[in-house]
Amino acid sequence: MTLVHWTPWQEIDTIERRLNRLFDQDISPSLRGFSVPAAEFSQDEEAVYLNLEAPGIDINDLDIQVTEKAVSISGERKSETSSETQGKIRSEFNYGKFQRVVPLPARVDNTQVKAEYKDGIVHLTLPKAEAEKNKVVKVEIASTTA
């Protein structure tokens, strides 16, 4: 049996070169897909507040639908056409259609939703349904008699 000298740094360099070659190749937008918007929740006794990231998306390309239990957001980030005379264009942007359904932590009154789009973030204010605001549950205590 022959002993081989192992050099871990050489292997890491090889992996780094392979990754660099991978990222230097053109990746088709259809292979990359589009990631769904990230969501952020907060709530108080009156409402649920939902923020959705939608940078670079025109407000007219967004469709937001709200039920009592969930928010559905769909849209499309369209690529801008540009021409490059000296060769390839490298882009890490994702283009395409997306859809996400976000379940809500409480029932909301979906007829009173307010939405604002500012700096690439969709801010939704979803007032809680009256039944959720005044929800009080009486707990029955079972007695044990011996």
Disulfide bonds with the S-S distance in Angstrom:
none
